[in-house]
Amino acid sequence: MKILIENLTFFTIIGILENERITPQQVIVDCIIDYTYCKNNFINYAEVSTSIEKTLQDEKFYLIEEALEHLGTTLKNSFPLINELHLTIRKPTILQNCTVGVQNNFIF
């Protein structure tokens, strides 16, 4: 079974530039979770979405790569049914002419 969370959008402190450390900027997170579904044993996608947003807002990461790695570990610890996790974090407003981001595929 796969859970899809697309375009989860919120503001947080993330980055190394001086203005990024002061002013929250928009981030967009995409998440695909692969897990073994059982009738009474499932992953609540609303809880996953809340966890993603809370993790990225609470930690205030300097590097988007560090945020991605930490988020992968946090989600696996919070939702042990996850077998595979594909995460993308994008910053759509940091550059005027494009959206930048990082992604990783975690296999547990």
Buried (B, 14 or more C-beta within 10 A) or exposed (E): EEBEBEEBEBBBBBBEEEEBEEEEBEBBBBBBBBBEEEEEEEBEEEEBBEBBBEBBBEBBBBEBEEBBBBBBEBBBEEBEBBEEBBBBBBBBEBEEEEEEBBEBEBEE
